[in-house]
Amino acid sequence: MIKVYLVYGDTEFYEYGAEICTFGVFSNLLQAEKAKKEKEDEYFQNEIKRDFPEVSKRSQVKFKIMEIEVDKVIDEILGGYSE
């Protein structure tokens, strides 16, 4: 069974709402972890440059990695917001 790793996360750091973004699909976990860290760092740096940042610590920017089997139907919710 072949697996890939989807890197994704909610880039809406405000109180309400969600904006789920995908950052890549990788063939090994090490590459996925590296990409996840790079995107978390990038989003944190961009957020703290704003006039009114919603995050103050790097640990507040947390993205995820999902392991997915190739050629297998799945039904996964990546995230979101609804009322």
Backbone torsions as a table, in degrees:
resi	resn	phi	psi	omega
1	MET	NA	128.4	179.7
2	ILE	-95.4	137.2	179.5
3	LYS	-121.1	149.6	171.0
4	VAL	-126.0	165.3	-175.4
5	TYR	-125.9	117.8	-179.8
6	LEU	-94.5	125.0	176.9
7	VAL	-102.8	126.0	-176.1
8	TYR	-153.2	167.4	176.6
9	GLY	-177.9	165.3	177.9
10	ASP	-86.2	116.6	-178.5
11	THR	-99.5	9.3	176.1
12	GLU	-96.4	103.6	-174.0
13	PHE	-92.9	4.0	-179.5
14	TYR	-83.9	169.8	-174.5
15	GLU	-57.1	-42.1	-174.7
16	TYR	-118.9	147.4	176.0
17	GLY	100.0	169.3	178.8
18	ALA	-151.7	143.4	174.5
19	GLU	-138.7	95.7	-175.9
20	ILE	-85.2	123.5	179.9
21	CYS	-117.6	146.7	172.6
22	THR	-101.1	140.6	-176.6
23	PHE	-113.7	-3.5	176.3
24	GLY	148.6	161.7	175.0
25	VAL	-122.4	126.6	-172.1
26	PHE	-124.0	151.9	-177.1
27	SER	-85.7	-11.0	175.2
28	ASN	-142.8	154.0	-174.3
29	LEU	-64.0	-35.7	-178.9
30	LEU	-61.2	-44.7	177.8
31	GLN	-64.0	-40.4	-179.9
32	ALA	-63.7	-44.1	179.3
33	GLU	-63.3	-38.8	178.3
34	LYS	-64.2	-46.3	179.6
35	ALA	-63.6	-41.0	179.0
36	LYS	-58.9	-48.2	179.7
37	LYS	-63.1	-43.2	179.4
38	GLU	-60.4	-44.1	-179.2
39	LYS	-70.4	-37.4	175.8
40	GLU	-61.6	-44.9	178.3
41	ASP	-61.5	-45.4	-179.0
42	GLU	-61.4	-48.0	-179.4
43	TYR	-66.7	-36.9	177.3
44	PHE	-63.9	-48.2	-179.3
45	GLN	-60.3	-41.3	178.8
46	ASN	-67.1	-38.5	-177.5
47	GLU	-68.1	-41.5	-177.3
48	ILE	-72.9	-12.3	176.7
49	LYS	-83.0	-11.9	-179.3
50	ARG	-69.0	159.1	178.6
51	ASP	-62.2	-39.0	-179.3
52	PHE	-130.7	77.2	-177.2
53	PRO	-66.7	146.4	179.5
54	GLU	-94.6	-10.1	177.0
55	VAL	-121.7	148.4	178.9
56	SER	-124.6	-13.6	179.9
57	LYS	-127.9	144.8	179.6
58	ARG	-57.7	-33.0	-177.4
59	SER	-67.3	-10.8	179.1
60	GLN	-81.3	-12.6	178.3
61	VAL	-102.2	104.6	-175.9
62	LYS	-129.3	117.2	175.7
63	PHE	-105.1	177.5	-172.1
64	LYS	-129.9	161.8	173.9
65	ILE	-125.2	128.9	176.8
66	MET	-114.6	127.3	175.5
67	GLU	-85.8	128.0	-176.3
68	ILE	-130.6	134.0	174.2
69	GLU	-77.7	136.9	178.7
70	VAL	-71.0	144.6	177.0
71	ASP	60.8	32.8	176.9
72	LYS	-127.7	131.3	178.4
73	VAL	-72.6	131.9	177.7
74	ILE	-130.4	163.7	176.8
75	ASP	-136.6	85.7	-175.5
76	GLU	-117.8	136.1	172.5
77	ILE	-92.1	124.0	-179.7
78	LEU	-83.0	-21.0	-179.4
79	GLY	143.6	-175.7	178.9
80	GLY	147.7	-172.6	-178.4
81	TYR	-147.4	131.2	175.5
82	SER	-149.1	156.7	177.8
83	GLU	-122.1	NA	NA
